[in-house]
Amino acid sequence: MKTIKYLFTLSALLLATFVSYSQNKIVEDTILVEGVCGMCKSRIEEAAFGKGVKFAEWTNETSKLALVYRSDKTSMEEIEARILAAGHSTENSKAAKEDYETLPDCCRYEELHKH
């Protein structure tokens, strides 16, 4: 009888853990982010990473930033705000001039688009 109670209690704890974990929503999303080089890639990915972000990979050829994050820990708006603060514009917002001007000359994507 003790074994049955023990197994029942263990099963209940495991079920409770599984249910609480499954409520933590994992989100996969992409966003377009302006950049031009490997230094931009590092900066964009570093800015995207934060609390709740499990994966961030920016591709120069497509300008897409692929993300996997926990929506109970962060939001796309929070991630995007960090990217903007790093000086990189997104499909939704333009980086502030003072943030953009902190970028190295080789990363100034706006000047490259003018030519």
GROMACS elastic network, one bead per residue, 0.5 to 0.9 nm:
[ bonds ]
;  ai    aj funct       b0    kb
    1     4     6  0.51563   500
    1     5     6  0.63609   500
    1     6     6  0.86042   500
    2     5     6  0.51305   500
    2     6     6  0.60419   500
    2     7     6  0.85713   500
    3     7     6  0.60783   500
    3     8     6  0.84644   500
    4     7     6  0.51187   500
    4     8     6  0.60147   500
    4     9     6  0.85137   500
    5     8     6  0.50344   500
    5     9     6  0.60462   500
    5    10     6  0.84753   500
    6     9     6  0.51760   500
    6    10     6  0.60734   500
    6    11     6  0.85014   500
    7    10     6  0.50312   500
    7    11     6  0.59603   500
    7    12     6  0.84890   500
    8    11     6  0.50784   500
    8    12     6  0.61244   500
    8    13     6  0.86558   500
    9    12     6  0.50903   500
    9    13     6  0.62352   500
    9    14     6  0.86581   500
   10    13     6  0.51671   500
   10    14     6  0.62000   500
   10    15     6  0.85796   500
   11    14     6  0.51413   500
   11    15     6  0.60769   500
   11    16     6  0.85665   500
   12    15     6  0.50986   500
   12    16     6  0.61159   500
   12    17     6  0.85986   500
   13    16     6  0.51058   500
   13    17     6  0.61691   500
   13    18     6  0.85991   500
   14    17     6  0.50938   500
   14    18     6  0.61268   500
   14    19     6  0.86016   500
   15    18     6  0.50588   500
   15    19     6  0.60804   500
   15    20     6  0.85772   500
   16    19     6  0.51694   500
   16    20     6  0.61635   500
   16    21     6  0.85393   500
   17    20     6  0.52897   500
   17    21     6  0.61000   500
   17    22     6  0.85582   500
   18    21     6  0.51398   500
   18    22     6  0.60196   500
   18    23     6  0.87010   500
   19    22     6  0.51876   500
   19    23     6  0.64663   500
   20    23     6  0.53645   500
   20    24     6  0.71872   500
   21    24     6  0.54824   500
   21    25     6  0.85543   500
   22    25     6  0.69220   500
   22    26     6  0.89401   500
   23    72     6  0.86574   500
   24    70     6  0.64930   500
   24    71     6  0.70746   500
   24    72     6  0.59056   500
   24    73     6  0.85331   500
   25    69     6  0.83321   500
   25    70     6  0.56093   500
   25    71     6  0.55823   500
   25    72     6  0.65793   500
   26    68     6  0.68486   500
   26    69     6  0.57195   500
   26    71     6  0.63359   500
   26    72     6  0.84974   500
   27    67     6  0.78682   500
   27    68     6  0.55268   500
   27    69     6  0.53441   500
   27    70     6  0.60603   500
   27    71     6  0.64771   500
   28    66     6  0.75136   500
   28    67     6  0.56420   500
   28    69     6  0.67164   500
   28    70     6  0.89992   500
   29    65     6  0.83411   500
   29    66     6  0.60366   500
   29    67     6  0.52578   500
   29    68     6  0.65267   500
   29    69     6  0.84597   500
   29    76     6  0.84927   500
   30    64     6  0.63030   500
   30    65     6  0.53672   500
   30    67     6  0.58694   500
   30    68     6  0.87787   500
   31    63     6  0.82886   500
   31    64     6  0.56507   500
   31    65     6  0.53078   500
   31    66     6  0.68706   500
   31    67     6  0.81969   500
   31    80     6  0.86347   500
   31    90     6  0.70981   500
   31    91     6  0.68055   500
   31    92     6  0.86563   500
   32    58     6  0.88500   500
   32    62     6  0.80119   500
   32    63     6  0.54052   500
   32    65     6  0.60678   500
   32    66     6  0.89402   500
   32    89     6  0.85482   500
   32    90     6  0.55254   500
   32    91     6  0.52082   500
   32    92     6  0.84165   500
   33    44     6  0.79700   500
   33    58     6  0.80029   500
   33    63     6  0.54603   500
   33    64     6  0.61425   500
   33    65     6  0.65448   500
   33    83     6  0.82417   500
   33    88     6  0.65306   500
   33    89     6  0.58615   500
   33    91     6  0.64301   500
   34    40     6  0.86213   500
   34    60     6  0.86041   500
   34    63     6  0.61478   500
   34    64     6  0.86488   500
   34    88     6  0.57155   500
   34    89     6  0.54444   500
   34    90     6  0.61463   500
   34    91     6  0.81807   500
   34   109     6  0.67232   500
   34   110     6  0.86010   500
   35    38     6  0.88594   500
   35    39     6  0.88423   500
   35    40     6  0.54760   500
   35    41     6  0.72393   500
   35    44     6  0.81937   500
   35    60     6  0.68408   500
   35    63     6  0.69169   500
   35    88     6  0.67717   500
   35    89     6  0.83001   500
   35   107     6  0.65772   500
   35   108     6  0.76969   500
   35   109     6  0.57245   500
   35   110     6  0.89985   500
   36    39     6  0.81862   500
   36    40     6  0.62200   500
   36    41     6  0.79757   500
   36    60     6  0.62714   500
   36    61     6  0.87395   500
   36    63     6  0.84895   500
   36   106     6  0.79508   500
   36   107     6  0.59547   500
   36   108     6  0.77996   500
   36   109     6  0.60773   500
   36   112     6  0.85785   500
   37    40     6  0.51816   500
   37    41     6  0.63408   500
   37    42     6  0.88917   500
   37    60     6  0.66986   500
   37   106     6  0.79022   500
   37   107     6  0.67234   500
   38    42     6  0.63238   500
   38    43     6  0.86294   500
   38    60     6  0.79965   500
   39    42     6  0.52290   500
   39    43     6  0.62316   500
   39    44     6  0.85924   500
   39   104     6  0.89910   500
   39   106     6  0.87416   500
   39   107     6  0.73417   500
   40    43     6  0.50541   500
   40    44     6  0.59117   500
   40    45     6  0.83955   500
   40    58     6  0.89260   500
   40    60     6  0.85787   500
   40    88     6  0.83990   500
   40   103     6  0.88132   500
   40   107     6  0.62751   500
   41    44     6  0.52589   500
   41    45     6  0.60562   500
   41    46     6  0.83951   500
   41    57     6  0.79788   500
   41    58     6  0.58417   500
   41    59     6  0.72698   500
   41    60     6  0.72127   500
   42    45     6  0.53337   500
   42    46     6  0.59633   500
   42    47     6  0.84811   500
   42    58     6  0.84236   500
   43    46     6  0.51272   500
   43    47     6  0.60227   500
   43    48     6  0.85353   500
   43    83     6  0.83699   500
   43    86     6  0.71808   500
   43    88     6  0.89055   500
   44    47     6  0.51427   500
   44    48     6  0.61191   500
   44    49     6  0.87256   500
   44    56     6  0.87288   500
   44    57     6  0.85145   500
   44    58     6  0.70684   500
   44    65     6  0.82754   500
   44    82     6  0.88355   500
   44    83     6  0.60732   500
   44    86     6  0.73322   500
   44    87     6  0.89023   500
   44    88     6  0.73208   500
   45    48     6  0.50588   500
   45    49     6  0.62864   500
   45    55     6  0.88682   500
   45    56     6  0.56566   500
   45    57     6  0.60539   500
   45    58     6  0.64333   500
   45    65     6  0.79484   500
   45    83     6  0.84168   500
   46    49     6  0.53321   500
   46    50     6  0.81766   500
   46    56     6  0.82944   500
   46    83     6  0.86692   500
   47    50     6  0.74073   500
   47    79     6  0.76189   500
   47    80     6  0.87010   500
   47    81     6  0.89766   500
   47    82     6  0.54416   500
   47    83     6  0.52615   500
   47    84     6  0.86811   500
   47    85     6  0.82587   500
   47    86     6  0.65165   500
   48    53     6  0.75023   500
   48    55     6  0.88695   500
   48    56     6  0.65198   500
   48    57     6  0.89540   500
   48    65     6  0.88369   500
   48    67     6  0.83167   500
   48    78     6  0.88524   500
   48    79     6  0.53361   500
   48    80     6  0.72385   500
   48    81     6  0.88610   500
   48    82     6  0.63535   500
   48    83     6  0.60526   500
   49    52     6  0.80437   500
   49    53     6  0.54563   500
   49    54     6  0.75735   500
   49    55     6  0.75118   500
   49    56     6  0.66546   500
   49    79     6  0.75686   500
   49    82     6  0.87448   500
   50    53     6  0.55834   500
   50    54     6  0.85699   500
   50    74     6  0.82244   500
   50    79     6  0.75914   500
   50    82     6  0.87498   500
   51    54     6  0.86253   500
   51    69     6  0.87035   500
   51    70     6  0.86881   500
   51    73     6  0.63090   500
   51    74     6  0.64876   500
   52    68     6  0.87330   500
   52    69     6  0.54354   500
   52    70     6  0.50600   500
   52    71     6  0.74260   500
   52    72     6  0.77300   500
   52    74     6  0.55821   500
   52    75     6  0.86379   500
   53    56     6  0.73513   500
   53    67     6  0.74214   500
   53    68     6  0.61197   500
   53    70     6  0.64424   500
   53    73     6  0.81828   500
   53    74     6  0.74432   500
   53    79     6  0.84668   500
   54    67     6  0.76207   500
   54    68     6  0.54393   500
   54    69     6  0.52822   500
   54    70     6  0.76033   500
   55    66     6  0.75999   500
   55    67     6  0.54138   500
   55    69     6  0.69042   500
   56    65     6  0.66191   500
   56    66     6  0.56008   500
   56    68     6  0.67061   500
   56    69     6  0.87198   500
   57    64     6  0.81343   500
   57    65     6  0.54740   500
   57    66     6  0.52612   500
   57    67     6  0.68013   500
   58    62     6  0.84785   500
   58    63     6  0.66821   500
   58    64     6  0.56248   500
   58    66     6  0.63237   500
   58    67     6  0.88524   500
   59    62     6  0.57325   500
   59    63     6  0.54589   500
   59    64     6  0.56066   500
   59    65     6  0.65258   500
   59    66     6  0.83954   500
   60    64     6  0.73957   500
   61    64     6  0.81602   500
   62    65     6  0.87080   500
   69    72     6  0.88254   500
   69    73     6  0.79429   500
   69    74     6  0.72238   500
   69    75     6  0.79574   500
   69    76     6  0.86671   500
   70    73     6  0.54619   500
   70    74     6  0.63184   500
   70    75     6  0.78968   500
   71    74     6  0.52734   500
   71    75     6  0.56817   500
   71    76     6  0.83905   500
   72    75     6  0.79317   500
   74    77     6  0.82572   500
   74    78     6  0.64000   500
   74    79     6  0.74274   500
   75    78     6  0.52464   500
   75    79     6  0.64028   500
   75    80     6  0.85901   500
   76    79     6  0.50757   500
   76    80     6  0.59610   500
   76    81     6  0.84824   500
   77    80     6  0.50752   500
   77    81     6  0.60783   500
   77    82     6  0.87889   500
   78    81     6  0.50886   500
   78    82     6  0.65142   500
   78    83     6  0.88826   500
   79    82     6  0.53415   500
   79    83     6  0.65195   500
   79    84     6  0.88482   500
   80    83     6  0.50547   500
   80    84     6  0.61688   500
   80    85     6  0.85706   500
   80    89     6  0.89247   500
   80    90     6  0.74133   500
   80    92     6  0.87462   500
   80    93     6  0.85801   500
   81    84     6  0.51094   500
   81    85     6  0.61250   500
   81    86     6  0.86514   500
   82    85     6  0.50520   500
   82    86     6  0.63032   500
   82    87     6  0.89602   500
   83    86     6  0.50649   500
   83    87     6  0.67381   500
   83    88     6  0.58189   500
   83    89     6  0.74540   500
   83    90     6  0.79104   500
   83    95     6  0.82636   500
   84    87     6  0.51885   500
   84    88     6  0.50874   500
   84    89     6  0.57076   500
   84    90     6  0.72764   500
   84    93     6  0.77112   500
   84    94     6  0.71930   500
   84    96     6  0.72136   500
   84    99     6  0.74974   500
   84   100     6  0.83676   500
   85    88     6  0.73744   500
   85    95     6  0.68437   500
   85    96     6  0.75095   500
   85    99     6  0.58775   500
   85   100     6  0.82852   500
   86    89     6  0.89940   500
   86    95     6  0.81045   500
   86    99     6  0.62626   500
   86   100     6  0.74776   500
   86   102     6  0.81826   500
   86   103     6  0.80797   500
   87    94     6  0.88053   500
   87    95     6  0.54372   500
   87    96     6  0.70485   500
   87    97     6  0.79770   500
   87    98     6  0.79948   500
   87   101     6  0.73090   500
   87   102     6  0.69179   500
   87   103     6  0.64823   500
   88    94     6  0.75414   500
   88    95     6  0.56084   500
   88    96     6  0.87947   500
   88    99     6  0.80404   500
   88   100     6  0.65769   500
   88   103     6  0.86806   500
   88   109     6  0.86252   500
   89    92     6  0.79210   500
   89    93     6  0.59259   500
   89    96     6  0.83680   500
   89   100     6  0.83054   500
   90    93     6  0.52798   500
   90    94     6  0.62587   500
   90    95     6  0.76525   500
   91    94     6  0.79177   500
   94    97     6  0.85770   500
   95    98     6  0.83135   500
   95    99     6  0.64573   500
   95   100     6  0.60833   500
   96    99     6  0.52740   500
   96   100     6  0.61677   500
   96   101     6  0.86317   500
   97   100     6  0.50448   500
   97   101     6  0.60698   500
   97   102     6  0.88371   500
   98   101     6  0.52037   500
   98   102     6  0.67135   500
   99   102     6  0.54331   500
   99   103     6  0.74527   500
  100   103     6  0.57174   500
  100   108     6  0.75055   500
  101   104     6  0.79011   500
  101   105     6  0.86667   500
  101   108     6  0.79459   500
  102   105     6  0.89183   500
  103   106     6  0.80357   500
  103   107     6  0.59756   500
  103   108     6  0.63748   500
  104   107     6  0.54159   500
  104   108     6  0.67797   500
  105   108     6  0.54348   500
  105   109     6  0.89304   500
  106   109     6  0.79896   500
  106   112     6  0.89568   500
  107   110     6  0.88482   500
  107   112     6  0.87950   500
  108   111     6  0.58100   500
  108   112     6  0.67887   500
  109   112     6  0.50849   500
  109   113     6  0.63688   500
  109   114     6  0.89646   500
  110   113     6  0.52776   500
  110   114     6  0.66645   500
  111   114     6  0.53121   500
  111   115     6  0.72800   500
  112   115     6  0.58835   500
